[in-house]
Amino acid sequence: MSDSHVKRGTRGENIAADFLRSLGYEILHRNLRFSHYEIDIICRDSDCLVFVEVKMSQSQGFGHPATWIDEGKQERLRQAALLYIQEYDIVGMDLRFDAVTIRQNQVEHFKNAF
């Protein structure tokens, strides 16, 4: 992965984290890795644990960034969430998968994205 790709990803995650904080979410972890799985942002929305995938695009040439979260990516996120729940001994919390997309400086938040 190139440095510019990593920097763009970090910038997108910073924007997403700031946006979620503005909604009252508590950011618990960022870029958490388990083996070959990664979760961009893990946060709390009241009593709900939220796993967030962040996608950023600088153009409209490849479609909406939300469409990039295909079934394979969703399954990898589910597996990462399961490992997180086991590692941190999470019991009795509601869970949710959200997506935050940033396209041409427009932030969109998709609750229960999948």
C-alpha positions as CSV (number, residue, x, y, z in Angstrom):
1,M,0.0,0.0,0.0
2,S,1.5,3.4,-1.0
3,D,2.1,6.2,1.5
4,S,-0.4,8.4,-0.3
5,H,-3.1,5.7,0.0
6,V,-2.3,5.3,3.8
7,K,-2.4,9.0,4.3
8,R,-5.7,9.3,2.5
9,G,-7.2,6.5,4.5
10,T,-6.0,8.1,7.8
11,R,-7.5,11.4,6.7
12,G,-10.8,9.7,5.9
13,E,-10.8,8.0,9.3
14,N,-10.0,11.2,11.1
15,I,-13.0,12.9,9.3
16,A,-15.2,10.0,10.2
17,A,-14.1,9.9,13.8
18,D,-14.7,13.6,14.2
19,F,-18.1,13.3,12.6
20,L,-19.1,10.4,14.9
21,R,-17.9,12.4,17.9
22,S,-20.1,15.3,16.8
23,L,-23.1,12.9,17.0
24,G,-22.2,12.0,20.6
25,Y,-20.4,8.7,19.8
26,E,-17.5,7.6,22.0
27,I,-14.6,6.4,20.0
28,L,-13.1,3.3,21.6
29,H,-10.6,2.1,19.0
30,R,-9.3,3.0,15.6
31,N,-7.5,0.7,13.1
32,L,-7.8,-2.3,15.4
33,R,-6.2,-5.4,13.8
34,F,-6.9,-9.1,14.5
35,S,-4.7,-11.3,12.4
36,H,-5.5,-10.3,8.8
37,Y,-8.8,-8.5,9.8
38,E,-9.1,-4.8,10.5
39,I,-11.8,-2.6,11.9
40,D,-11.6,1.1,11.1
41,I,-13.5,2.5,14.1
42,I,-15.1,0.9,17.1
43,C,-17.3,3.2,19.1
44,R,-20.3,3.4,21.4
45,D,-23.6,4.9,20.6
46,S,-25.4,4.9,24.0
47,D,-25.6,1.3,24.9
48,C,-24.7,0.0,21.4
49,L,-21.3,-1.1,20.3
50,V,-20.7,0.0,16.7
51,F,-18.2,-1.3,14.2
52,V,-17.6,1.3,11.5
53,E,-16.2,0.8,8.0
54,V,-14.9,4.1,6.5
55,K,-14.6,4.6,2.7
56,M,-13.3,7.8,1.1
57,S,-13.4,8.8,-2.5
58,Q,-12.0,11.9,-4.2
59,S,-14.0,11.4,-7.4
60,Q,-17.2,9.9,-8.6
61,G,-15.5,7.7,-11.2
62,F,-15.8,4.5,-9.3
63,G,-19.4,4.8,-7.9
64,H,-20.5,5.5,-4.4
65,P,-18.0,4.4,-1.8
66,A,-20.7,2.6,0.1
67,T,-20.9,0.1,-2.8
68,W,-17.3,-0.9,-2.2
69,I,-18.3,-2.7,1.0
70,D,-19.1,-5.9,-0.8
71,E,-20.2,-9.3,0.8
72,G,-16.6,-10.4,1.2
73,K,-15.7,-7.2,3.1
74,Q,-18.8,-7.5,5.2
75,E,-17.9,-11.1,6.2
76,R,-14.3,-10.0,7.1
77,L,-15.8,-7.2,9.3
78,R,-18.1,-9.7,11.0
79,Q,-15.2,-12.0,11.7
80,A,-13.1,-9.1,13.1
81,A,-16.0,-8.1,15.3
82,L,-16.4,-11.6,16.6
83,L,-12.7,-11.7,17.5
84,Y,-13.1,-8.3,19.2
85,I,-16.1,-9.5,21.2
86,Q,-14.1,-12.5,22.3
87,E,-10.9,-10.6,23.1
88,Y,-12.7,-7.9,25.1
89,D,-15.2,-10.2,26.7
90,I,-18.2,-8.2,25.4
91,V,-21.5,-9.5,26.9
92,G,-25.0,-8.2,26.8
93,M,-24.4,-5.2,24.5
94,D,-26.3,-4.5,21.3
95,L,-24.1,-4.5,18.2
96,R,-24.3,-2.7,15.0
97,F,-22.3,-2.3,11.7
98,D,-22.2,1.2,10.3
99,A,-20.5,2.8,7.3
100,V,-19.2,6.3,7.0
101,T,-18.4,7.5,3.5
102,I,-16.6,10.7,2.5
103,R,-17.0,11.8,-1.1
104,Q,-16.0,15.3,-2.3
105,N,-16.0,16.5,1.3
106,Q,-19.5,15.2,1.8
107,V,-19.8,12.9,4.9
108,E,-22.6,10.3,4.9
109,H,-23.4,8.0,7.8
110,F,-25.2,4.7,7.2
111,K,-26.5,3.1,10.4
112,N,-27.0,-0.6,10.2
113,A,-25.3,-0.7,6.9
114,F,-25.3,-4.5,6.8
